[in-house]
Amino acid sequence: AGRFVPWHWHKEVELFYIKSGVLEYYTPKEKIIFPAGSGGIVNSNILHMTKTKENVNNTVQLLHIFDTSFIGGQSGSKIEQKYITPFITAPQIEALAFYPDNPEHTGILNMIRESFNIKNNSYAYELTLRSALSEIWSSLFLLSGPLLKEKGKGNYDKTNDELKMMMIYIYEHYTEKISISEIANCAFISERKCFRIFRERLHTTPIEFIKNYRLQMACNMLLGSREAISFIGHACGLGSNSYFGKVFREHFGCSSAEYRQKWQNNDIYGQ
């Protein structure tokens, strides 16, 4: 069974390198496959989810999630205005991929990979890391120049905000019974539009989305706690032990106990 991180977003940018295996990134616009040796960046406030490619074991992702003020300095600084704001506010840039067989990408991939070799207990770790990330950002900004010049590919997206409001409601209430009308009401839209947004943006239904999120939370509890499996099913809004067991096996191809045994000491994501 593959491991996955559910749909989410954050103000920080996400810079990463795939050390081994294969990781799939999804945004509402596209699916990007990252094999070992590749890397990429997810822009600020972009909805995304990740999952390991089926039948590929030992996927290890090295990850920096950082606020751009770490390299741009205080708000309104010249560096922020010139090099950071144009990138993080560009709606046409959701995620960028860098591949080792592309000569234009080898330099930035080497820098991303090397940035994970900086030891956090070394002298002036934060300054060394900031210097490395600044150099990476400089190359990133240069590479994305043609994209930044494109006009009209993206404007303010009200639907994106409506989707995020509905997702926040689900994340806050997944332990309870949730109706479609409650989800739609929190974004001030009709139930029909709620279904349409989930279908168009996430290629799923609100019901499936809730179930998948509950299953992911159950996985987190299976691996991160010693709670009884029957307790976990109820705590994650998946009801009775028999229903939880049925849904879990359908989704992951194994029982929750087998999943716990397989993954408890085998975390796929690098630190």
Helices and strands as residue ranges (DSSP letters): E 4-8, E 13-20, E 22-26, E 31-35, E 39-42, E 48-52, E 60-66, H 69-72, H 78-79, I 80-84, H 85-88, E 95-98, H 106-115, H 125-143, H 145-149, H 158-173, H 180-186, H 191-202, H 206-224, H 229-235, H 241-252, H 256-263
